[in-house]
């Protein structure tokens, strides 16, 4: 099962303190939950990615999470939230 493997990978990376890889695992989970139709679970996963990325000051994974939040807002018909998310993403330094 893809979810079991993604969560197992997440647990391994968190145990070893590899937060970047943990964020990558959670990104896979966030997309999978979205395509499965569980927008709430997807939102929780994106929030996890964003919180971790912000703590590490990693703009690349912050952008991933913000784009994920944008996709969720769009799926929920919340265009103002989607536009706000995109504006946040545009303001981050992707060359860092």
N, CA and C atoms as a LAMMPS dump frame, in Angstrom:
ITEM: TIMESTEP
0
ITEM: NUMBER OF ATOMS
288
ITEM: BOX BOUNDS ff ff ff
-5.0000000000000000e+02 5.0000000000000000e+02
-5.0000000000000000e+02 5.0000000000000000e+02
-5.0000000000000000e+02 5.0000000000000000e+02
ITEM: ATOMS id mol type element x y z
1 1 1 N 0.847 -1.188 0
2 1 2 C 0 0 0
3 1 3 C 0.89 1.248 0
4 2 1 N 0.601 2.142 -0.903
5 2 2 C 1.423 3.351 -1.061
6 2 3 C 1.428 4.217 0.196
7 3 1 N 0.266 4.327 0.838
8 3 2 C 0.216 5.148 2.054
9 3 3 C 1.087 4.548 3.153
10 4 1 N 1.011 3.254 3.333
11 4 2 C 1.814 2.606 4.373
12 4 3 C 3.294 2.822 4.117
13 5 1 N 3.705 2.724 2.86
14 5 2 C 5.116 2.92 2.531
15 5 3 C 5.546 4.373 2.73
16 6 1 N 4.686 5.298 2.34
17 6 2 C 5.013 6.716 2.517
18 6 3 C 5.125 7.063 4
19 7 1 N 4.193 6.554 4.811
20 7 2 C 4.26 6.817 6.245
21 7 3 C 5.457 6.127 6.889
22 8 1 N 5.81 4.932 6.4
23 8 2 C 6.996 4.245 6.921
24 8 3 C 8.262 5.042 6.59
25 9 1 N 8.346 5.551 5.361
26 9 2 C 9.49 6.375 4.967
27 9 3 C 9.546 7.646 5.803
28 10 1 N 8.388 8.247 6.048
29 10 2 C 8.312 9.45 6.881
30 10 3 C 8.868 9.157 8.277
31 11 1 N 8.434 8.057 8.853
32 11 2 C 8.865 7.693 10.209
33 11 3 C 10.377 7.455 10.26
34 12 1 N 10.909 6.783 9.272
35 12 2 C 12.352 6.522 9.227
36 12 3 C 13.137 7.828 9.139
37 13 1 N 12.703 8.718 8.25
38 13 2 C 13.424 9.987 8.089
39 13 3 C 13.311 10.864 9.325
40 14 1 N 12.151 10.856 9.977
41 14 2 C 12.013 11.636 11.207
42 14 3 C 12.88 11.053 12.314
43 15 1 N 12.956 9.726 12.382
44 15 2 C 13.781 9.078 13.402
45 15 3 C 15.252 9.455 13.233
46 16 1 N 15.699 9.564 11.989
47 16 2 C 17.095 9.914 11.726
48 16 3 C 17.317 11.425 11.664
49 17 1 N 16.262 12.198 11.841
50 17 2 C 16.397 13.646 11.865
51 17 3 C 16.554 14.3 10.506
52 18 1 N 16.21 13.591 9.461
53 18 2 C 16.307 14.151 8.105
54 18 3 C 14.984 14.839 7.775
55 19 1 N 14.884 16.075 8.206
56 19 2 C 13.622 16.801 8.055
57 19 3 C 13.292 17.099 6.602
58 20 1 N 14.301 17.34 5.798
59 20 2 C 14.046 17.6 4.379
60 20 3 C 13.385 16.38 3.727
61 21 1 N 13.912 15.202 3.972
62 21 2 C 13.321 13.983 3.41
63 21 3 C 11.939 13.732 4.011
64 22 1 N 11.762 14.083 5.274
65 22 2 C 10.437 13.962 5.896
66 22 3 C 9.428 14.84 5.17
67 23 1 N 9.855 16.047 4.821
68 23 2 C 8.977 16.952 4.069
69 23 3 C 8.64 16.377 2.704
70 24 1 N 9.611 15.749 2.074
71 24 2 C 9.36 15.128 0.771
72 24 3 C 8.34 13.996 0.902
73 25 1 N 8.486 13.181 1.947
74 25 2 C 7.513 12.103 2.183
75 25 3 C 6.123 12.678 2.425
76 26 1 N 6.053 13.719 3.24
77 26 2 C 4.757 14.306 3.551
78 26 3 C 4.147 14.976 2.325
79 27 1 N 4.97 15.473 1.422
80 27 2 C 4.469 16.039 0.17
81 27 3 C 3.794 14.957 -0.665
82 28 1 N 4.402 13.788 -0.739
83 28 2 C 3.787 12.661 -1.452
84 28 3 C 2.448 12.313 -0.818
85 29 1 N 2.421 12.269 0.5
86 29 2 C 1.19 11.956 1.223
87 29 3 C 0.126 13.015 0.955
88 30 1 N 0.527 14.284 0.972
89 30 2 C -0.428 15.369 0.739
90 30 3 C -1.087 15.255 -0.631
91 31 1 N -0.279 14.997 -1.656
92 31 2 C -0.848 14.833 -2.996
93 31 3 C -1.732 13.591 -3.077
94 32 1 N -1.283 12.496 -2.485
95 32 2 C -2.07 11.261 -2.533
96 32 3 C -3.421 11.445 -1.848
97 33 1 N -3.429 12.104 -0.699
98 33 2 C -4.69 12.371 -0.003
99 33 3 C -5.596 13.257 -0.86
100 34 1 N -5 14.241 -1.507
101 34 2 C -5.786 15.121 -2.369
102 34 3 C -6.461 14.324 -3.484
103 35 1 N -5.673 13.507 -4.175
104 35 2 C -6.23 12.748 -5.303
105 35 3 C -7.169 11.641 -4.853
106 36 1 N -7.057 11.248 -3.603
107 36 2 C -7.999 10.291 -3.025
108 36 3 C -9.302 10.983 -2.635
109 37 1 N -9.263 12.311 -2.576
110 37 2 C -10.455 13.091 -2.252
111 37 3 C -10.559 13.511 -0.801
112 38 1 N -9.542 13.234 -0.013
113 38 2 C -9.569 13.629 1.399
114 38 3 C -8.84 14.964 1.538
115 39 1 N -9.591 16.041 1.279
116 39 2 C -8.994 17.378 1.297
117 39 3 C -8.525 17.777 2.687
118 40 1 N -9.229 17.336 3.717
119 40 2 C -8.818 17.675 5.085
120 40 3 C -7.467 17.039 5.413
121 41 1 N -7.295 15.764 5.07
122 41 2 C -6.021 15.088 5.326
123 41 3 C -4.904 15.718 4.499
124 42 1 N -5.218 16.074 3.266
125 42 2 C -4.236 16.745 2.419
126 42 3 C -3.819 18.068 3.044
127 43 1 N -4.787 18.814 3.538
128 43 2 C -4.491 20.092 4.178
129 43 3 C -3.61 19.944 5.409
130 44 1 N -3.873 18.905 6.201
131 44 2 C -3.029 18.654 7.375
132 44 3 C -1.6 18.311 6.957
133 45 1 N -1.473 17.535 5.904
134 45 2 C -0.138 17.17 5.422
135 45 3 C 0.603 18.404 4.91
136 46 1 N -0.09 19.246 4.137
137 46 2 C 0.563 20.463 3.639
138 46 3 C 0.963 21.374 4.795
139 47 1 N 0.121 21.464 5.817
140 47 2 C 0.447 22.301 6.975
141 47 3 C 1.701 21.767 7.682
142 48 1 N 1.83 20.446 7.761
143 48 2 C 3.014 19.823 8.352
144 48 3 C 4.265 20.191 7.551
145 49 1 N 4.163 20.101 6.225
146 49 2 C 5.299 20.443 5.364
147 49 3 C 5.684 21.903 5.57
148 50 1 N 4.682 22.757 5.563
149 50 2 C 4.961 24.197 5.683
150 50 3 C 5.601 24.548 7.026
151 51 1 N 5.076 23.98 8.096
152 51 2 C 5.624 24.273 9.428
153 51 3 C 7.083 23.831 9.514
154 52 1 N 7.373 22.645 9.018
155 52 2 C 8.742 22.136 9.044
156 52 3 C 9.661 22.986 8.168
157 53 1 N 9.196 23.309 6.974
158 53 2 C 10.003 24.113 6.049
159 53 3 C 10.27 25.506 6.608
160 54 1 N 9.268 26.089 7.242
161 54 2 C 9.468 27.413 7.831
162 54 3 C 10.468 27.348 8.972
163 55 1 N 10.405 26.293 9.769
164 55 2 C 11.346 26.147 10.882
165 55 3 C 12.777 26.002 10.365
166 56 1 N 12.929 25.338 9.228
167 56 2 C 14.252 25.156 8.628
168 56 3 C 14.638 26.311 7.702
169 57 1 N 13.707 27.203 7.444
170 57 2 C 13.924 28.33 6.525
171 57 3 C 14.284 27.845 5.127
172 58 1 N 13.544 26.842 4.679
173 58 2 C 13.759 26.261 3.354
174 58 3 C 12.65 26.759 2.429
175 59 1 N 12.995 27.736 1.601
176 59 2 C 11.982 28.335 0.737
177 59 3 C 11.45 27.372 -0.318
178 60 1 N 12.269 26.425 -0.754
179 60 2 C 11.793 25.496 -1.779
180 60 3 C 10.625 24.663 -1.259
181 61 1 N 10.794 24.045 -0.104
182 61 2 C 9.692 23.23 0.402
183 61 3 C 8.548 24.095 0.923
184 62 1 N 8.846 25.317 1.322
185 62 2 C 7.757 26.243 1.672
186 62 3 C 6.884 26.489 0.44
187 63 1 N 7.524 26.688 -0.709
188 63 2 C 6.76 26.898 -1.941
189 63 3 C 5.923 25.664 -2.259
190 64 1 N 6.482 24.466 -2.096
191 64 2 C 5.696 23.249 -2.335
192 64 3 C 4.427 23.271 -1.502
193 65 1 N 4.578 23.593 -0.208
194 65 2 C 3.413 23.571 0.679
195 65 3 C 2.412 24.657 0.318
196 66 1 N 2.899 25.813 -0.053
197 66 2 C 2.001 26.91 -0.414
198 66 3 C 1.246 26.586 -1.699
199 67 1 N 1.933 25.989 -2.666
200 67 2 C 1.255 25.574 -3.898
201 67 3 C 0.211 24.505 -3.574
202 68 1 N 0.536 23.597 -2.671
203 68 2 C -0.448 22.606 -2.235
204 68 3 C -1.672 23.262 -1.611
205 69 1 N -1.439 24.274 -0.774
206 69 2 C -2.545 25.012 -0.175
207 69 3 C -3.361 25.733 -1.244
208 70 1 N -2.678 26.22 -2.267
209 70 2 C -3.362 26.875 -3.385
210 70 3 C -4.275 25.89 -4.105
211 71 1 N -3.769 24.702 -4.38
212 71 2 C -4.562 23.676 -5.057
213 71 3 C -5.788 23.319 -4.223
214 72 1 N -5.603 23.198 -2.921
215 72 2 C -6.737 22.899 -2.04
216 72 3 C -7.764 24.021 -2.057
217 73 1 N -7.294 25.256 -1.982
218 73 2 C -8.212 26.392 -2.007
219 73 3 C -9.001 26.416 -3.311
220 74 1 N -8.324 26.162 -4.401
221 74 2 C -8.981 26.12 -5.708
222 74 3 C -10.034 25.013 -5.743
223 75 1 N -9.681 23.839 -5.236
224 75 2 C -10.618 22.704 -5.225
225 75 3 C -11.85 23.001 -4.384
226 76 1 N -11.687 23.84 -3.394
227 76 2 C -12.807 24.209 -2.514
228 76 3 C -13.562 25.432 -3.025
229 77 1 N -13.12 25.981 -4.156
230 77 2 C -13.778 27.15 -4.724
231 77 3 C -13.419 28.45 -4.037
232 78 1 N -12.328 28.473 -3.325
233 78 2 C -11.899 29.67 -2.582
234 78 3 C -10.797 30.382 -3.359
235 79 1 N -11.204 31.088 -4.388
236 79 2 C -10.243 31.716 -5.298
237 79 3 C -9.388 32.776 -4.612
238 80 1 N -9.959 33.539 -3.681
239 80 2 C -9.173 34.562 -2.98
240 80 3 C -8.03 33.925 -2.197
241 81 1 N -8.305 32.789 -1.544
242 81 2 C -7.256 32.08 -0.806
243 81 3 C -6.196 31.54 -1.758
244 82 1 N -6.64 31.031 -2.901
245 82 2 C -5.693 30.505 -3.893
246 82 3 C -4.773 31.613 -4.395
247 83 1 N -5.335 32.771 -4.708
248 83 2 C -4.525 33.898 -5.185
249 83 3 C -3.562 34.382 -4.114
250 84 1 N -4.021 34.407 -2.869
251 84 2 C -3.162 34.822 -1.762
252 84 3 C -1.989 33.852 -1.619
253 85 1 N -2.263 32.555 -1.715
254 85 2 C -1.201 31.542 -1.61
255 85 3 C -0.168 31.729 -2.719
256 86 1 N -0.641 31.971 -3.934
257 86 2 C 0.296 32.173 -5.039
258 86 3 C 1.151 33.416 -4.829
259 87 1 N 0.555 34.456 -4.297
260 87 2 C 1.316 35.676 -4.017
261 87 3 C 2.411 35.396 -2.979
262 88 1 N 2.093 34.599 -1.976
263 88 2 C 3.102 34.23 -0.977
264 88 3 C 4.254 33.469 -1.627
265 89 1 N 3.907 32.519 -2.469
266 89 2 C 4.931 31.707 -3.132
267 89 3 C 5.83 32.565 -4.017
268 90 1 N 5.234 33.512 -4.715
269 90 2 C 6.031 34.374 -5.604
270 90 3 C 7.042 35.208 -4.838
271 91 1 N 6.745 35.507 -3.579
272 91 2 C 7.622 36.357 -2.785
273 91 3 C 8.793 35.639 -2.158
274 92 1 N 8.875 34.319 -2.322
275 92 2 C 9.96 33.586 -1.675
276 92 3 C 11.173 33.478 -2.6
277 93 1 N 12.336 33.372 -1.986
278 93 2 C 13.597 33.304 -2.718
279 93 3 C 13.887 31.863 -3.108
280 94 1 N 13.664 31.526 -4.342
281 94 2 C 13.894 30.161 -4.812
282 94 3 C 15.354 29.913 -5.192
283 95 1 N 16.177 30.946 -5.167
284 95 2 C 17.592 30.783 -5.509
285 95 3 C 18.469 30.512 -4.283
286 96 1 N 17.831 30.462 -3.128
287 96 2 C 18.611 30.286 -1.875
288 96 3 C 19.109 28.867 -1.755
